[in-house]
């Protein structure tokens, strides 16, 4: 039988097992925050051992995790070496998730299957690709074909916090150095580039005062309002900046959280803003951060009794295509055409992801995995997140065939 057909047939024959595996992965909560994610890694390590594989556990030192704002992180590497002479391809998915929130009609950690969909937090982003990647590799190995090179499965647990203690930590510790990376994505699009992200915490210090005598204080909220106006007045200018990368439009900027004040009848003495500035790949993050800091400082310049502190929370660099990325794209597109019966696009996305961390180390990386055509269809990070089981099946086949393209001896 044709080697490619053997892989496809194996996936069909084991698809119920793949779905059951995904249900198990979904049912272990990994809300981040608080980010107590080591138990999930321990469970996944035990699950892959049932396939005869060995999962290396790489716990991040506890103090580093606490300083980061999380409780526990254990990253996993599953190495599948074959004959010498071929490339090593890493497949990366993250197990941490945003908390479920309100409005669910299905249990967020139930892994409920209904009308051809599986429901649950991270059913689409990206616990689904724990299953996609594992079963693609199992399909690759099942026929006993001669293979060269190797596969590494990287299961990491801090993407929602920026990935620095996930793939970033594995790379900095020199625990891995693959030749190519495919990170979690969706079935009908290959992501070749994504935005950078700058997040800042802006603390406005004033002086509290009695509400009946506001002149005795220095109102931090009034000062914060000037900062808010300066930020949002900048949006029309950002809209005029256009990216050269298909799929990515313009930079964005918003304030996502505001905390402050003491009581209704007290002049606010302190207000904290948390803001997000998305940068297109064409922008220089150093220059952008300097511009944003200057914008904030200028907004409150001269206000008596007001002092501003600006702390960087995150600087996530953009993912840009590297030499070798086109080879990944060509194979994925060819195999997607065979499996899906249609051409899939290769373009950028305004989101940001862990794939950039591999790119920063000079490793060609793209995003591809199980999911719908658009993020809104999946309800990712919203109530009733879901994945069509047919998309899971098809993505697993595309990935298995792509691995075969790279690794068949």
N, C-alpha and C positions, 0 to 999 in steps of 0.2 A: 504494500500500500504506500502511496505517496507520503513522504515524511510530514508535509504540511497538513494533510488530511488526518493523519494520526493524532496530531495535536488538537485539532478541532474536535475530533470524535471523542478524545479523552475528556475534554472540557464538558461536552454534552453529557457524557456518561457520569460525570462526577459533579454535575451542577447542583443537585440537591445538597450534596455535602458542602459545597462552597457557600450556599445560602445559609445552611445551618451554622457554618463557621462564622459568617458575618453576623448572624444573630447573637452568637456568644460574644463577639467583640463589642457589639453595640451595648449589650446588657451590663457592662461594667462601667459605671460612671467615671468620667474624667473631667469634671467641671473645672475650668481654669479662668478666673480664680475659683476656689483656693489653690488648685493645682497640686493635689496629692495623687500623683500619677504613677508612682512606682508599682502599686498593686496591679494595674492594668498590664504593665510590661511583664511582670512576673507571670501573669496568666497567659499572655501571648507566647512567652518563652516555653511554657509547659505545653501549650497547644501545638506548637511546631515540632516539639520533641516527639509528639505522637506520630509525626511523619518520618521519623528517623533523622531529623535534622538537629543541629546544635545551635542554640542562640546564645551569643556572647552578651552578658549583661554589663553595661557600663554606667554605674551610678555616678551622678554628678555630686561632688562634695556638698554636704548638707549646708554648710555656711554660705557657699556660693548660691545655692538654691534659695535660701532664706533672704539673702541680700537682694535677690532678683524679684522677690515678692511671691514665690511659690513655696510648696511644702516638700515635695519629693519629685525627683526626675531620675528614671533609669532608662537610658537609651539602649536599643537592641541592634546588634549586627548579626545577621545570619549569612555566613559565607558559604557559597556553593562553587568550589573550584573544579575546573575540568582540566583537560590536557593543556600543556603550555602552548603559547604561541598566539593566543587570541586576546581580545580586550576584556576588561572587567567593566560590567555595566551595573550600576547601583540603581535600585528602585527605592524611592523614599516616600513614606506617608507619615502623617502625624496623627497621634492618638489623643491629643488634648483638644478640648472643645469649649466653646462658650456655654455658660449655663443655659438650661432649656428655656427659661422664661415662662410667660403665661400664654394661655390660649390653645393648648394642645387638645386635640380630640382623641389622640392615641397616647399611650404611655411613652414618654420620651426615651425611656431605657427599656422598652419592651421588645423591640425588634419585631413588631407586629407585621404580618404579611396580609395584604388585602388588595384584591383586584389587580394583581400583578405588580404591586409595589411593596417595598419594605420600608417601614416607618421607624424613625428614631433619630435622636441627636447624633450627628456624624454619619448617618446613613449615606449621605452624598459627599460630605467633606469632613474628614477623608478616611474614616475607618473602613469605608467600602473598599478602599484600595489596599488595605491589609489583605483582604480576600482576593482582590483582583491580582495583585502581585504574587502572592503565595501560590495561587492555583495556576497562574501562567507559568511559573517556574516548575511546578510539579508536572504540568503538561509537557513542558520542554524536556524534562528528564525521563518521563514515563516510557517512551518507546526505546530507550537505550541507544539513541543515536550518538555517533562520535561527535563530541563538542570540544571546542578550544576556547580558552579564556576563563571567564567565571562570572557569576552573578553575586551581588551583595544586596540583601534586604536591609534597609535602614528604617527602623521604626522609632520615631522620636516624639518628644512630648512637651514642646514649648512653643509651637508655631504661633499661638495666640499672643505670646509675650515677645515674639520677634525671632525665635529660632536660634539665638546665640548660645543657649545651653543644650540645643538639640544638634542639628547638623553642624552648626558653627563650632560646638565643643568637640564633636568627633573629629572634625578636620583640624582644629587647632592642636588637639592632642595627638595628631598624626596616627589615629586609629584606622584611617581609611584614606585611599587616594585612587578612586576609580577613574576610568578613562572616559566614561559617559554616565549621565544621570537622566533617568526619567522619574519625575516627581508626580505626585497625585494631581489629577486633572479630570476633565470631562471627555465623553466619548466622541463628540462631534466637532471638536476643535483641539488643535495642538497649540499650546501657548509657547511662544518663542521669546517673548520679552514681557516685562511688567514694570509698573511704576516703582519709584522709590517713595519712601514715607518718612517724614520727620514729625515726631510728636514732642511737644513741649509742655511743661507744667509752669504756669505763670502765677506767681504768688504776689498779690498786691497788698502791701502793708500800709495801714493807716493808723488811726487811733480811735478807740471806742469812746462814745459819749452818750449822755442821757438823751433819749428821744425828745424830751421837752426843751432841751438846750443843745441842738445839733451843732451849734457853733463851737462847742467845747471839744468836739472830735474832728477827726479827719476821715471823711467817708471813703472807705476803700471800694465800696460798690460803685460810687460815682466815678471813681478813677477807672475801675474795671470796665464800666460802660464805655468810656472813651476808647479803651483798648478794643472792646468788641466792635465798636463802630469803625475803628481803623481797619480791623481785620476784614469785616464784611464790605467796607467801601473798596477794598482791593479786588474783590471778585470779578467785576467787569474787565479789569486789566488782565487777570489770569485767563479769562475766557478767550482773549485775543491771542494767547500763546498756543500754538498748535504743534502737536508732535509729528515727527516724520515716520513714526511706527504705525502701520495699519492696526486698527483695533484700539488705539489709545488716542484720546482727543486732547484735552487741556489739563493743566494743573488744577487742583481744588484746594480749598482751605475752609476749615470749620472749627468751631469750639464745641466739643462733645460733652463737656461736663463743667458745671459751676458749683462750687461749695463756698459757703461763707456766712458771716453774720453770727450774732449771739442770740438775739431775740427780736421780736417785732418792734419793741420800743427802745432799741439800742442802735446807735450809729455803728454800722459795720466797721470793725477794725481790721479785718483780714478777709480777703476773697481769693480763692484759688480757681484758676481756669486751666482746663486741659484741652489742648488744641492739636489738630491733625492737619498737616500740609502734605498733600500728595504731589510728588514731582515726576514729570514725564522723563523718560530716559535721556532726552536731549538736554536736560538741565544739570547744572553743577550743584550738588548738595551743599558744598561748603558755602558757595555764594548765596544760595537760597536761605540757609540758616542765618547768615549774616544779615540778609535783607529783612527777614522776619523779626529778628531781635531788634534791629534798628527801628522797624515800624512800631513795635511795642514801646520801646524807650521813648520815642518821639511823641507817642500819644499822651503820655503822662508828664512830659517834660514841663517843669515849672509849677506843677501842682504842689502847694505847700503841704508838708507833712506826709507825703506819699513816697513810698520806696517800693521798687519792683525787683523781685528775684526771678530769673528764668533758668529752668533746669531741663536739660534734654532727657526725655524718657526713652526715645528710640530714634535711631537713624538707620533705616533699612535702605540699602542701595538698590538700584534698579537691576533687573535681569536683562542682559543684552546678548544677542546671538554671538557665539564664539565659533572659530573654525572647528568643524566637526558636528555642529548643531544641524547643519543641512542634511547630513547623512542620517541622523535620527529622524528628521522630519520626512525625508523621502521614503524611508522604510515604513514608518507609521502610516503615511498617506497611502502607500501602495496596499498595505494590509487592511487598512480601513475600507478602501474601495472594494476589496474582495469580500470582507465580512459584512459591511453595512450596505454595500451596493450603491454608495454615493461618495463623492469627494468630500473630504473634511478640510476645513480651512487651517492655515497656520498663521497666527497673528499675535499681537500683543494684547494685554489686558490691563485695565486700570487698577486691579488688585495688586497686592504684593504677597510673596510666598517664600518658603524656605529654599526654593531652587536657586535664588540669588546667591546664597552662601556658597554653593558649589561653584557658581560662576565667578565669584570673587577669588576663588582659588584656581581659576583658569580651566575649570572642567566644563565641557559643553553640557548644557542641561536644558531640557524642555519639560513641559507639563502635559501629561496624558493619563487618563484613567477612566473610571466608570462614572457617568453622570449624563444629564440631559444636555440640551443645546445651550441653555442659558442658566445663570445662577438663580434668577427668580423662580424658574420652573421647579427647582429642587427644594425651595423653602430653606435653603442653607442659612443657618443662624436665626431662623424664625421658627414659629410653631409648626408642627407636622412636617418636619424635614423628611424627605422621602427619596427613594431611588427606584426606578423601574428595573425589575429583575432582568428584563431583556437587555437593557443597557449594560448591566453587570456581566452578563454572559458574553455579549459582543466585545466589550472592552478587554475581557480576559483573553479572548481569541486573538484580537489584534496584538496585544502585548506578547503573547506566546509566540506568534509568528514573527514579530519583530526581533525578539530574542534569538530565534532560530536564524534569522538573516545575519545577525552579527556573530553568532557563536558556533554555527554548524561547521564541523571540520571539513 
